[in-house]
């Protein structure tokens, strides 16, 4: 028998991690929080051999004399380390004499999904 106020331990599928929101027993029923007990994992940013990763960042551009600012998206190189959230996209460019997974393609977009970059960003000769 489960008592009121007890929590349900959650095991998440691969690519997901506990969100901290556990279903709780209340008057004989399991009550879920507003958020799912599991959330999609972030993706680690690793160094790429024979290529570079870039991402779009928003920058404010001030127009002198007009007293206004504009927001502009620019493509900047990603440094190794840190993580990016699910759905985030990085842009891979392979160096000369290398191609995405050896396919002949030198530019590809990769997306964070379930803790992994898909497709995997690899430049091969």
C-alpha positions in Angstrom: 0.0 0.0 0.0 1.3 3.4 -0.9 0.8 6.3 1.6 -0.2 9.8 0.7 2.8 12.0 0.1 5.1 9.2 -1.1 7.0 9.7 -4.4 7.3 7.4 -7.4 10.9 6.6 -8.4 11.2 7.2 -12.2 13.6 5.5 -14.6 14.0 7.4 -17.9 14.5 6.0 -21.3 17.9 6.4 -23.0 18.5 10.0 -24.1 16.4 11.3 -21.2 17.2 12.2 -17.6 15.0 12.8 -14.5 13.6 16.3 -14.5 13.1 16.4 -10.7 9.4 16.3 -11.0 8.3 13.0 -9.4 4.7 11.7 -9.4 3.3 11.9 -5.8 0.6 9.8 -4.1 -2.3 11.8 -2.9 -5.4 10.1 -1.4 -4.7 6.9 -3.2 -4.0 8.4 -6.6 -0.8 9.2 -8.4 -0.6 12.9 -9.2 1.8 14.1 -11.9 3.3 17.5 -11.8 2.8 19.9 -14.7 6.2 18.9 -16.2 7.2 15.4 -17.3 9.2 13.3 -14.8 11.8 12.9 -17.6 13.4 15.5 -19.9 15.4 15.1 -23.0 19.2 15.3 -22.4 21.4 18.2 -23.5 24.2 17.4 -25.9 27.9 17.9 -25.1 30.0 20.1 -27.4 33.2 18.2 -28.3 36.1 19.1 -30.5 35.9 18.1 -34.1 39.0 16.8 -35.9 39.4 18.1 -39.5 36.5 20.5 -39.2 34.8 23.3 -37.4 31.4 23.7 -35.7 29.5 27.0 -35.8 26.2 28.3 -34.4 24.0 31.3 -34.8 24.1 33.9 -32.0 22.1 37.0 -31.7 24.0 40.3 -31.6 22.7 43.8 -31.0 24.0 46.3 -33.5 23.7 50.0 -32.5 23.1 52.5 -35.3 24.9 55.8 -34.4 22.9 58.9 -34.9 19.6 57.1 -35.2 19.3 56.1 -31.5 18.1 52.6 -32.2 19.4 49.1 -32.1 18.9 46.2 -34.4 19.3 42.5 -33.7 21.3 40.5 -36.1 22.1 36.8 -36.3 25.7 36.0 -36.9 27.5 32.6 -37.4 30.3 32.1 -34.9 32.7 29.2 -34.2 31.8 27.0 -31.3 34.4 26.3 -28.6 34.8 22.9 -27.1 33.0 22.3 -23.8 29.6 23.0 -22.4 26.3 21.6 -23.6 23.5 22.7 -25.9 19.7 22.0 -25.4 17.6 19.6 -27.3 16.7 21.0 -30.8 19.8 23.2 -30.9 21.6 23.1 -34.3 25.3 23.3 -35.1 26.8 23.8 -38.5 29.7 21.6 -39.5 32.3 22.5 -42.1 34.9 20.0 -43.0 38.5 21.1 -43.9 39.9 20.5 -47.4 40.5 16.9 -48.3 37.9 15.8 -45.7 34.1 15.3 -45.9 31.2 14.6 -43.6 31.4 11.0 -42.7 33.5 10.5 -45.8 30.5 11.2 -48.1 31.9 14.0 -50.2 29.7 16.6 -48.5 31.7 19.3 -46.7 28.8 21.3 -45.0 26.1 19.7 -42.9 23.7 20.7 -40.1 23.5 18.5 -37.0 20.8 18.7 -34.3 20.8 17.8 -30.6 18.4 15.0 -30.0 18.1 12.7 -26.9 21.6 13.7 -25.7 23.4 13.0 -29.1 24.2 15.1 -32.2 22.2 13.7 -35.1 23.8 13.1 -37.6 27.1 12.6 -35.7 29.4 15.5 -36.8 32.5 13.7 -38.1 34.9 14.8 -40.9 36.8 11.9 -42.6 39.3 11.9 -45.4 
